[in-house]
Amino acid sequence: MSQEEEIPFTSVGEEGMLKLNEVAQVAIEDTQILLVNAEGQYYAIQDLCTHDDAPLGQGRVVGCEIECARHGAKFDVTDGSATALPAFRPIATFPVRIKDGVIEVQYKKPEPPKFEDPRIGFQPFPSA
Ligand code: FES
């Protein structure tokens, strides 16, 4: 059994709870994540803009992107990639499935962010 299969799915709501381009904050364990209906599919993403650690829940969804309400960074909800500045680091995404009319998310606590210098790529935080 792979590590992905060992992570349980958690029920977060009923199928149909979100209209197209709607976003809902849902709690899994002690963490708030976002459930997004983008292009008719549900996606689960981290509720954290990587530009300035702001929540993304007030963001606007257009196509497969969510736009941060603060400074306009955009993220692809399908893979978490940053698609518009000022953010350049990705957000975490989580697998979603519909089972018997219930939306389930396979949540795994995201890895701590790494410092990324866009000129040289990912780097670990410098040690003291
Ligand atoms: S905090 Fe999201 S774009 Fe600045």
Boltz pocket constraint, residues with backbone or C-beta under 6 A from the ligand:
constraints:
  - pocket:
      binder: B
      contacts: [[A, 49], [A, 50], [A, 51], [A, 52], [A, 53], [A, 54], [A, 68], [A, 69], [A, 70], [A, 71], [A, 72], [A, 73], [A, 86], [A, 87]]
      max_distance: 6.0
